[in-house]
Amino acid sequence: MASQLGAPLSFPFVPAPAQARRRLWLLSPNYRLPLFRATASLSPPNKEFVEGRDCCLPDKILWGGLINRLESTIAAILVVAQITLPIPIPIPIPDVAPAEAVLYSPNTKVPRTGEFALRKAIPANPNMKAIQESLEDISYLLRIPQRKPYGSMQSDVNKALKIATEEKDAILTSMPEEVREKGSVLYASLIDGKGGLQDLIKSIKEQDPDKVSISLASSLDTIADLELLQAPGLSFLLPQQYLNFPRLTGRATVEFTIERGDGSTFFPTAGGEPQSVAKIQVVIDGYSAPLTAGNFAKLVMDGAYDGVRLKCTSQAVLTDNEIETYGNSVPIEVMPSGQFEPLYKTTLSVQDGELPVLPLSVYGSVAMAHSLDSDEYSSNSQFFFYLYDKRNAGLGGLSFDEGQFSVFGYTTNGREALSQIKTGDIIRSAKLVQGLNRLVLPQES
């Protein structure tokens, strides 16, 4: 039966994996060797070896006492040897399922914001990606409470600055000629401009986490702008059978205007007057989900979502139009991390260590619901905003629904309004405000 996100309180979740098997390993501080109690396999001597006669009871008692003492001595020697020997002893590695490593590891690095996820998804020059990754590491270091590793942060910036200086020509020549001048201006601001790498180093030396955070965000925004200039279109060819589908060959922005179904107001979280409507902006990504994003952009242009009611579950706000037939029947489309093109008609197995380029596990991620008719297809038009909650995720921060839906964008403005939406609220309008030039329609193919 197809898994459909739409029926009241029927948001389909993959059941949490069985509780990870626990093995108690006592580890030595140097060699991570399991400490164990040795058991000797000694047995009393055969009767023909004891002066040619059977062992009498006192002999057996004496022999048993010697064995017990010998076992204790051997155990003590092995424990000391495991701790002090300079040569590690080969040991079997515990059989831990990949799911445990991904779902339960607190070190799993997944994007926590839509902006971060969108940056990581841009197919850009390897040198720019190396600069970005060095700076993204600082985002994780800033989460460390109390004494922050400013030395490591400065090393990351120095590494990024070295690449940016030495590979400047290679990075700029990878941009189309018509945008190269704009790229040169952005590149100069990345290195020496306000909020650039030099400013970031200064903030780190001052050990002011707020200033570091502001400069870091500015540098990463500039990097994202440069990467978008380097990625004018898709970096892969679509399968032949999908060439007649609408497709998005880059990024686009959709603005939703939401109004209350009961006439009440929305309250801005940062203060201010209550508003009769809420504005929500979503950036949709054709680099990783060209068919899904293209179909969605075409529906927006056609006014398909104007006047559509919304309904809510505990973890999603979704459109109440699952039985509508407009739009294309688009297959489930997920690009695995580390791959260069999406997979179609299949979901990912987080249990096997597969993660998507566009993760669901971000508050305000946008994805298509499943088709009512097939597990291999998304709904023609029904989509949802995912209200990610780490309390319903594994220790690695991954939703148990990760990899099961076609994620195609993220809420970048108006996230605070998502939690205020109620069942019965209405999409007054949905407009494509940016990226129309990236939408390729079938007749233009």
Secondary structure, 3 states (H helix, E strand, C coil): CCCCCCCCCCCCCCCCCCCCCCCCCCECCCCCCECCCCCCCCCCCCHHHCCCCCCCHHHHHHHHHHHHHHHHHHHHHHHHHHHHCCCCCCCCCCCCCHHHHHHCCCCCCCCCCHHHHHHHHCCCCHHHHHHHHHHHHHHHHCCCCCCCCHHHHHHHHHHHHHHHHHCHHHHHHCCCHHHHHHHHHHHHHHHHCCCCHHHHHHHHHCCCHHHHHHHHHHHHHHHHHHHHHHCCCCCCCCCHHHCCCCEECCEEEEEEEEECCCCCCECCCCCCCCECEEEEEEEEECCCCHHHHHHHHHHHHCCCCCCCEEEEECCEEEECCCCCCCCCCCECEECECCCCCCEECCCCCHHHCCCECCCCCCCCEEEEEECCCCCCEEEEEEEEEECCCHHHECCCCCECCCCCCEEEEEEEECHHHHCCCCCCCEEEEEEEEECHHHEECHHHC
